[in-house]
Amino acid sequence: MSRIPVDPDSVPRAAFVLGARHDALDQPWQSLRRAQFVQIAQGVLAVHSENGLWVAPPRHAVWMLPGVLHRMSAAMPVALRVLYADEGALPVPSGCCVVAVDGLMDELLGVACEFDATTPADAEQSRLLAVIADRLPRLPEVALSLIYPRDLRARHIADALTADPARAKVLDDFAEQASITARTAARLFSKETGLTFGQWRQQLRLLTALMRLGAGASVTQVALEVGYGDVSSFIAVFKDALGETPARFFR
C-alpha cells in the first residue's frame, strides 16, 4: 500500500487514491485544498473540526471538504485509503459526512491505491476513477457525526459532556454552570446542532463508544464509561443506530 505523502496537495493529478497504515494516529490540524474521501479499511478513525466530530469504523468513510480545518486521530492501528479530488473532478457532497462503503467500492479503492499517483494516469487508471466517480453518490450517509454549538455558553456544556460523557446531570445543572437558563441552553442546542440536548448527548455517547470499542475496550466497559447503567440498554442503542450489536459489528 502506498504511503500518503507529507503534502498530498503537491500531487499533480486532479483525483487519486493513496493508502497508509498507522500504529496509531494523532494528526496535527490541517486544511487541504482538495476534498478527501477517507475510507477505513481497519480500525476506527475520528475526524475533528473546530465545530464538528465524525467517527468512521470499518466499512465506512469520511468526506472532508476543501478548506475545512481538521485533524484525524486513532488510538489503535488504522488502515486508510484516501481519495483526493480537485474541485469538479468528482461528485462531492455539500457537507462533511460519514458514508457506508459497499464491497464494490472497497475493491475499487483497494486497486486504485496501488497506482503511482506521482505519474500521469493511464487509460486503465482513468477508467477506474470513472467507475469510482459513478459509485460515490450511491453510498448512503450514516449518522455518525456530531455538530458542536458555536455559542460559547452552549459550547461550555458540550465540552463538559465530551470530557465525561457518563455525567448524569440534567440540563438544568449544566445550564446553571454555564450561567444560562435551561430553556436558553435547550434552544441553543436545537438551533445550532439540529438536535435536542438529549439527542446530542446520546449521539456523543454513541460516537465515544465507537472510538473506545475501536481502541479495544470491552462492550461492558464502554457501556459504563459512556453513561449507560446496564449493558443491554447500550447494545440496544448501538444496534438501533448501526444495525448490529457491537460484537457483530466489530467481528
C-alpha positions in Angstrom: 0.0 0.0 0.0 1.4 3.4 -1.0 2.4 5.8 1.8 0.5 9.1 1.9 2.9 12.0 1.1 3.5 14.7 3.6 1.7 17.1 1.3 -0.9 15.5 -0.9 -1.6 18.9 -2.3 1.6 18.6 -4.2 0.4 15.6 -6.3 -0.3 16.9 -9.8 -3.4 14.7 -10.6 -7.0 16.0 -10.3 -8.1 12.8 -8.5 -6.0 10.0 -7.0 -6.1 7.4 -4.2 -3.3 6.9 -1.6 -3.2 4.5 1.3 -1.4 4.2 4.6 -1.3 2.2 7.8 -0.6 3.7 11.2 0.0 2.0 14.6 -1.9 5.0 16.0 -2.7 8.4 14.6 -2.6 11.9 16.1 -2.5 14.1 13.0 -1.9 17.9 13.5 -4.5 20.4 12.5 -4.6 21.0 8.7 -6.6 22.3 5.9 -6.3 20.9 2.3 -7.3 22.4 -1.0 -8.7 19.1 -2.1 -11.7 17.2 -0.9 -10.9 14.0 0.9 -12.8 10.7 0.9 -11.1 8.8 3.8 -12.1 5.1 3.8 -11.4 3.0 6.8 -10.1 -0.5 5.9 -9.1 -1.3 9.5 -9.6 0.4 12.9 -11.7 3.4 13.9 -10.9 6.9 12.8 -12.1 10.1 14.4 -12.0 13.4 12.5 -12.3 16.6 14.5 -13.0 20.1 13.2 -13.5 23.3 15.2 -17.2 22.6 15.5 -17.7 19.0 14.4 -16.8 15.4 15.0 -17.1 12.5 12.6 -16.3 8.9 13.5 -15.7 6.2 10.9 -15.5 2.5 11.8 -14.5 -0.2 9.2 -16.6 -0.3 6.1 -17.2 3.4 6.3 -15.6 6.6 5.1 -15.5 10.3 6.0 -15.9 13.1 3.5 -13.9 16.2 4.4 -14.4 19.2 2.2 -11.7 21.5 0.9 -10.6 24.3 3.3 -12.0 22.7 6.4 -9.5 22.9 9.3 -9.4 19.4 10.8 -7.3 16.7 12.5 -7.6 12.9 12.4 -6.9 10.6 15.3 -7.0 6.8 16.0 -6.0 5.2 19.3 -5.1 1.8 17.7 -3.8 0.6 14.4 -5.7 2.1 11.4 -5.5 1.4 7.7 -6.8 4.2 5.4 -7.4 4.7 1.7 -7.8 8.3 0.9 -9.3 9.6 -2.3 -8.2 13.2 -3.0 -10.2 15.2 -5.6 -9.8 18.7 -7.1 -13.0 20.8 -7.3 -15.1 19.5 -10.1 -13.1 16.3 -10.5 -15.5 14.0 -8.7 -19.1 14.3 -7.2 -18.7 15.7 -3.7 -21.4 16.1 -1.0 -22.5 19.6 0.2 -21.1 19.0 3.7 -18.7 16.8 5.6 -20.3 13.5 6.5 -19.8 9.7 7.1 -21.0 7.2 4.5 -21.2 3.4 4.4 -18.8 1.8 1.9 -20.0 -1.3 0.0 -17.9 -4.2 -1.1 -17.5 -2.9 -4.7 -16.2 0.5 -3.6 -13.8 -1.2 -1.2 -12.4 -3.3 -4.0 -12.1 -0.3 -6.3 -10.3 1.8 -3.8 -8.0 -1.1 -2.9 -6.9 -1.3 -6.6 -6.7 2.4 -7.0 -4.3 3.0 -4.1 -1.8 0.6 -5.7 -1.1 3.0 -8.6 1.7 5.5 -8.5 -0.1 8.9 -8.0 3.1 10.9 -8.9 2.9 9.8 -12.6 0.2 10.7 -15.2 -2.9 8.5 -15.1 -3.0 5.9 -18.0 -6.2 4.7 -19.6 -6.8 1.9 -17.1 -6.5 4.2 -14.1 -8.8 6.8 -15.8 -11.4 4.1 -16.3 -11.2 3.0 -12.7 -11.6 6.6 -11.4 -14.6 7.0 -13.7 -16.2 4.0 -12.1 -15.4 5.3 -8.6 -16.9 8.7 -9.5 -20.1 6.9 -10.7 -20.4 4.9 -7.4 -19.6 7.7 -4.9 -23.1 9.3 -4.9 -24.7 5.9 -4.3 -23.0 5.4 -0.9 -25.6 6.1 1.8 -24.9 8.7 4.5 -24.7 7.3 8.1 -25.5 9.3 11.2 -22.0 9.1 12.8 -21.3 12.8 13.1 -21.9 15.5 15.7 -22.1 19.2 15.3 -20.9 21.3 18.3 -22.8 24.5 19.2 -20.9 27.8 18.4 -22.4 29.8 21.3 -19.8 29.9 24.0 -22.3 29.1 26.8 -23.7 26.0 25.0 -20.2 25.0 23.9 -19.2 25.0 27.6 -21.9 22.4 28.2 -20.9 20.4 25.2 -17.2 20.4 26.2 -18.1 19.3 29.7 -20.0 16.3 28.4 -17.3 15.5 25.9 -14.8 15.3 28.7 -17.1 13.0 30.7 -20.0 11.5 28.6 -21.1 9.5 31.6 -22.1 12.6 33.7 -25.7 12.0 34.7 -26.6 15.7 35.3 -29.7 17.1 33.8 -29.7 20.1 31.5 -30.7 22.4 34.4 -27.5 21.6 36.2 -25.3 22.1 33.1 -27.1 25.3 32.3 -26.5 26.7 35.7 -22.8 26.0 35.4 -22.8 27.8 32.1 -24.6 30.8 33.6 -27.7 30.5 31.3 -31.2 29.1 31.8 -32.1 25.5 30.8 -34.6 26.9 28.3 -31.9 29.0 26.6 -29.5 26.1 26.6 -32.1 23.8 25.0 -32.9 26.4 22.4 -29.2 26.9 21.5 -28.6 23.2 21.1 -31.6 22.8 18.9 -30.8 25.8 16.8 -27.0 25.3 16.4 -26.7 21.5 16.2 -30.1 20.3 14.8 -30.5 18.0 17.8 -32.2 18.4 21.2 -29.9 18.3 24.2 -30.9 14.7 24.9 -30.3 13.6 21.3 -27.0 15.4 21.3 -25.8 13.7 24.4 -26.9 10.3 23.1 -25.1 10.8 19.8 -21.9 11.9 21.7 -22.1 8.7 23.8 -22.5 6.6 20.6 -19.5 8.2 18.9 -17.4 8.0 22.1 -18.3 4.3 22.4 -17.3 3.6 18.8 -13.9 5.2 19.4 -13.4 3.2 22.6 -14.5 0.0 21.1 -12.1 0.6 18.3 -9.4 1.1 20.8 -10.0 -2.4 22.2 -12.2 -1.8 25.2 -14.9 -4.4 26.1 -18.6 -3.7 25.5 -19.3 -3.8 29.2 -16.5 -1.4 30.0 -17.6 1.0 27.3 -21.3 0.9 28.2 -20.4 2.0 31.7 -17.8 4.6 30.6 -20.3 6.4 28.4 -23.1 6.5 30.9 -25.3 3.5 30.5 -26.5 1.8 33.7 -26.7 -1.6 32.0 -25.1 -3.2 29.0 -28.3 -4.2 27.4 -29.5 -0.6 27.1 -26.3 0.3 25.4 -26.4 -2.6 23.0 -30.0 -1.6 22.1 -29.0 2.0 21.3 -25.9 0.8 19.3 -28.0 -1.7 17.3 -30.6 0.8 16.5 -28.0 3.2 15.2 -25.8 0.8 13.3 -28.0 -2.2 12.6 -25.9 -4.7 14.5 -24.7 -5.4 18.1 -21.2 -4.2 19.0 -19.9 -7.7 19.0 -21.1 -8.4 15.5 -20.2 -5.0 14.1 -16.5 -5.4 15.1 -16.3 -9.1 14.2 
